[in-house]
């Protein structure tokens, strides 16, 4: 609509392609042009009018733009919807073999507009005077926690820079979607600050790191003495029950039993929020050592029992 030249076939190569149907124009309306159809050839015989108005092509040249019958195509905010009776309606044809690909959306109208004025929702016809700072900016994020690692997904809109405070005293991050590893369990207030260069927005959320402790230990027995090695992880305090009514809160205790026997040792590991237990049987089995001395006085002999690690004698 309104171009000085509607269709200009320039040069012999273009004219030959048009004659051989390699260059095709169909379902096209030209309006308001000073010259609707134009050609420029040297050695090729080419009738641009006959070619453009070929049978079944549904091409036409309309002298005035009003003849296209669009609502208001040249307004400051144009409306290009066709009015009732417009020649663009019910004109399209997709019978050409080159248009049978599923890539093309089949329509009944020609041009860009049928009944939907799609420019009304997103097109800006006055970009020079637009206030782009009025674009609604938001700050928003979601979090997925895996052990001590927190993965943040940024859901903010119309923001260009980001600043994350993870709430644990570590340096802030300016990544759009950071991954942060916390050093200890606890609840942390995470703050995201977004900016569009003019203003800022904030969003915050509490992130709870609560990794369950893993209670585990080994033991080495030497006579009545047992040395315990604490293999627990993610715990900050420990409670030992040695099975003989004695306890300890040491990390790696050493305990001496009084008598032989089998004792159930229980370790409780805690991180301040959750506790878990581990237990094992410890068997104290010290072999007795039989030994005595004697003193003879005439017919009387006095025996002194010097045995160790024994409870009965015979």
Helices and strands as residue ranges (DSSP letters): E 5-10, H 12-19, E 29-31, E 35-40, H 48-52, E 60-62, G 65-68, E 70-72, E 79-82, G 97-99, H 119-122, G 127-129, G 132-134, E 141-146, E 149-154, E 161-165, E 179-181, E 186-195, E 200-209, E 217-222, E 225-230, E 237-241, E 247-248, E 254-256, E 261-270, E 275-284, E 292-297, E 300-305
